[in-house]
Each structure stands twice: as structure tokens, then as C-alpha cells.
Amino acid sequence: MIGIDVVDIQDSGEPGWQHIRHLQRVASAEEQAWVKSRLRPDLALCVLWAAKEAAYKALSCPDRDEPFIPSGVAVCWQPDQLTGLCRWRGRQASVLARMDGYHAEALAVSEWANPHTLGCLYEVSRISGGSFPTPAQESLAARQLAASLLQRAGHPGGVITRAVNGKPCLSGFPEVSLSLSHHGRWIAAAIALPREGNRQV
Ligand SMILES: CC(C)(COP(=O)(O)OP(=O)(O)OC[C@H]1O[C@@H](n2cnc3c(N)ncnc32)[C@H](O)[C@@H]1OP(=O)(O)O)[C@@H](O)C(=O)NCCC(=O)NCCS
């Protein structure tokens, strides 16, 4: 299973994020120490958040309504790298993250050891234009991105629906794992196909 998350750094000023104890609320002692040790702790927090959401999306079961509780997802980074392991409810995913001054992104993959070596496609993209997109426009743009990834992978595609817990799925193709994210001006999509249909990123 695959999970992706993107954080628009210019739009990460939600009231919850401004709370003086936000970091303590969402991160373990080790994670807090990691954030504080980075050159830009504000950006590091965005990456940590993206990793937690991506791991939750990869590990959540479509037919179970398990809420996303950020402090419940443990992220363990490799020294000086934005790759690592995430653990949640006894399940485990590899995570690969990236950030610049504009956005933070994370891709999480369960079952495989390393996101670099598995066959999957993902893309993170910025929506251009003057005004901020509405949530509906963001959601549509992320779905269009996923459809273009499926096309690139040579998959016939299909309608993207939502499972009981909100997880996206491709109607008629339960073997395809897909994940979507949208925040502010940024959208992201990831797909993982069965082995024979895999493509390297
Ligand atoms: C998964 C979750 C953390 C994403 O948070 P967000 O701030 O909306 O962030 P993103 O934009 O990165 O992700 C949104 C996408 O995540 C996907 N998603 C939603 N729930 C998901 C889940 N349980 N597992 C995997 N992916 C999920 C959807 O594709 C969604 O896009 P859409 O709203 O256009 O369909 C949030 O939706 C959540 O807490 N879900 C918990 C389950 C839930 O609330 N279920 C309600 C029953 S429908």
C-alpha cells in the first residue's frame, strides 16, 4: 500500500499549527528533538507531519474507520537523511521525504523495504494561477494527476472512489493502491500497481 502527503508551507498557518504546544501534541520526544535539531525547525515540522500523514494513508485499512492521530504514528529518520521508517498500530512503512522553501512532501510504502526500489509512480505538483484553489478544485486536480499517472503506467484507469474510511480506490481494480493529497497550491498523487505492471520512478 502507498501513501502520499504534501504540505504547502505558505499555507501551513492554520490555528492548530500556531498553538504553543503544537509540536508536543503531535510529536514524540525523539521527534521533537529531531525537529529542533534541524536548521529550519518550522520546515522540519512540516516534513514530519507529511511523513506521519503519508504513513497513515499507506497503512490504514480501507474498511476500518481508524482515525488519524498524529502522535500515534512514530517516525524514525535515518541519520541526516529524509528517509526512514514509520510505525503505526504494529504496522510499518518506509518513508521518503523532501522539502524546499515552498512545500514538504512524503511518500510512504508498506510491504516493500525501500521506496527507491519498488515500482510505483508519484508526482507532486503546484497549481498555478492567481487565486487559491478551492478544496473541491484541489481534490479534482489531485484526481486528474492520479489519472495521468495511471495512463503513464499503461493502466486503463477507471473511476476513483472512496472507501469507508475515505481512502481513495480505483473502481474495478482493487489490486491498485493509490493515494492523493492536496494542500493550498500543492497537489500530489501516487500509484502502486501489481508487480507485473510496475514501473520504476
Ligand atoms: C487521511 C487524512 C489524515 C488526510 O488529511 P487531509 O488534511 O485531508 O490531507 P490531504 O489533502 O493530504 O489528503 C486528502 C486525501 O486523503 C485521502 N484519504 C482520506 N482518508 C483517507 C484514509 N483513511 N486513508 C488513506 N487516504 C485517505 C483522500 O484521497 C483525500 O482526498 P479527497 O478528500 O480529495 O478524497 C484525513 O482525511 C483523515 O484524518 N482521515 C481519517 C479518516 C476519516 O476521517 N474518515 C471519515 C470517514 S469518510
The ligand as an SDF file (V2000), in Angstrom:
LIG
                    3D

 48 50  0  0  0  0  0  0  0  0999 V2000
   -6.2920   10.9710    5.7950 C   0  0  0  0  0  0  0  0  0  0  0  0
   -6.3490   12.3800    6.3790 C   0  0  0  0  0  0  0  0  0  0  0  0
   -5.3800   12.4650    7.5200 C   0  0  0  0  0  0  0  0  0  0  0  0
   -5.9580   13.3320    5.2330 C   0  0  0  0  0  0  0  0  0  0  0  0
   -5.9360   14.6210    5.7200 O   0  0  0  0  0  0  0  0  0  0  0  0
   -6.1080   15.9510    4.8500 P   0  0  0  0  0  0  0  0  0  0  0  0
   -5.7260   17.0700    5.6990 O   0  0  0  0  0  0  0  0  0  0  0  0
   -7.4360   15.9590    4.2300 O   0  0  0  0  0  0  0  0  0  0  0  0
   -4.9330   15.8150    3.8300 O   0  0  0  0  0  0  0  0  0  0  0  0
   -4.6550   15.5000    2.3120 P   0  0  0  0  0  0  0  0  0  0  0  0
   -5.1220   16.5610    1.4010 O   0  0  0  0  0  0  0  0  0  0  0  0
   -3.2090   15.2250    2.2920 O   0  0  0  0  0  0  0  0  0  0  0  0
   -5.3940   14.1520    1.9460 O   0  0  0  0  0  0  0  0  0  0  0  0
   -6.6840   14.1340    1.4660 C   0  0  0  0  0  0  0  0  0  0  0  0
   -6.8870   12.8440    0.7560 C   0  0  0  0  0  0  0  0  0  0  0  0
   -6.5270   11.7610    1.6070 O   0  0  0  0  0  0  0  0  0  0  0  0
   -7.2560   10.6220    1.1670 C   0  0  0  0  0  0  0  0  0  0  0  0
   -7.7890    9.9600    2.3470 N   0  0  0  0  0  0  0  0  0  0  0  0
   -8.8340   10.3230    3.1220 C   0  0  0  0  0  0  0  0  0  0  0  0
   -8.9800    9.4400    4.1300 N   0  0  0  0  0  0  0  0  0  0  0  0
   -8.0160    8.5240    3.9750 C   0  0  0  0  0  0  0  0  0  0  0  0
   -7.6570    7.3450    4.6930 C   0  0  0  0  0  0  0  0  0  0  0  0
   -8.3190    6.9480    5.7770 N   0  0  0  0  0  0  0  0  0  0  0  0
   -6.5860    6.6200    4.2610 N   0  0  0  0  0  0  0  0  0  0  0  0
   -5.9000    6.9900    3.1570 C   0  0  0  0  0  0  0  0  0  0  0  0
   -6.2020    8.1110    2.4370 N   0  0  0  0  0  0  0  0  0  0  0  0
   -7.2480    8.8430    2.8480 C   0  0  0  0  0  0  0  0  0  0  0  0
   -8.3390   11.1070    0.2210 C   0  0  0  0  0  0  0  0  0  0  0  0
   -7.9550   10.7760   -1.0960 O   0  0  0  0  0  0  0  0  0  0  0  0
   -8.3080   12.6000    0.3930 C   0  0  0  0  0  0  0  0  0  0  0  0
   -8.5900   13.3030   -0.7730 O   0  0  0  0  0  0  0  0  0  0  0  0
  -10.1160   13.7030   -1.1310 P   0  0  0  0  0  0  0  0  0  0  0  0
  -10.6480   14.3940    0.0860 O   0  0  0  0  0  0  0  0  0  0  0  0
   -9.9720   14.5850   -2.3000 O   0  0  0  0  0  0  0  0  0  0  0  0
  -10.8160   12.4190   -1.4210 O   0  0  0  0  0  0  0  0  0  0  0  0
   -7.7590   12.7580    6.8590 C   0  0  0  0  0  0  0  0  0  0  0  0
   -8.6520   12.7080    5.7820 O   0  0  0  0  0  0  0  0  0  0  0  0
   -8.2390   11.8590    7.9810 C   0  0  0  0  0  0  0  0  0  0  0  0
   -7.9480   12.1130    9.1340 O   0  0  0  0  0  0  0  0  0  0  0  0
   -8.9720   10.7920    7.6880 N   0  0  0  0  0  0  0  0  0  0  0  0
   -9.3690    9.8850    8.7570 C   0  0  0  0  0  0  0  0  0  0  0  0
  -10.4690    9.0440    8.3820 C   0  0  0  0  0  0  0  0  0  0  0  0
  -11.7350    9.8470    8.3230 C   0  0  0  0  0  0  0  0  0  0  0  0
  -11.8020   10.9930    8.6830 O   0  0  0  0  0  0  0  0  0  0  0  0
  -12.7500    9.2110    7.8470 N   0  0  0  0  0  0  0  0  0  0  0  0
  -14.0170    9.8660    7.6850 C   0  0  0  0  0  0  0  0  0  0  0  0
  -14.9420    8.9120    7.0300 C   0  0  0  0  0  0  0  0  0  0  0  0
  -15.1930    9.3670    5.3400 S   0  0  0  0  0  0  0  0  0  0  0  0
  1  2  1  0
  2  3  1  0
  2  4  1  0
  2 36  1  0
  4  5  1  0
  5  6  1  0
  6  7  2  0
  6  8  1  0
  6  9  1  0
  9 10  1  0
 10 11  2  0
 10 12  1  0
 10 13  1  0
 13 14  1  0
 14 15  1  0
 15 16  1  0
 15 30  1  0
 16 17  1  0
 17 18  1  0
 17 28  1  0
 18 19  1  0
 18 27  1  0
 19 20  2  0
 20 21  1  0
 21 22  1  0
 21 27  2  0
 22 23  1  0
 22 24  2  0
 24 25  1  0
 25 26  2  0
 26 27  1  0
 28 29  1  0
 28 30  1  0
 30 31  1  0
 31 32  1  0
 32 33  2  0
 32 34  1  0
 32 35  1  0
 36 37  1  0
 36 38  1  0
 38 39  2  0
 38 40  1  0
 40 41  1  0
 41 42  1  0
 42 43  1  0
 43 44  2  0
 43 45  1  0
 45 46  1  0
 46 47  1  0
 47 48  1  0
M  END
$$$$
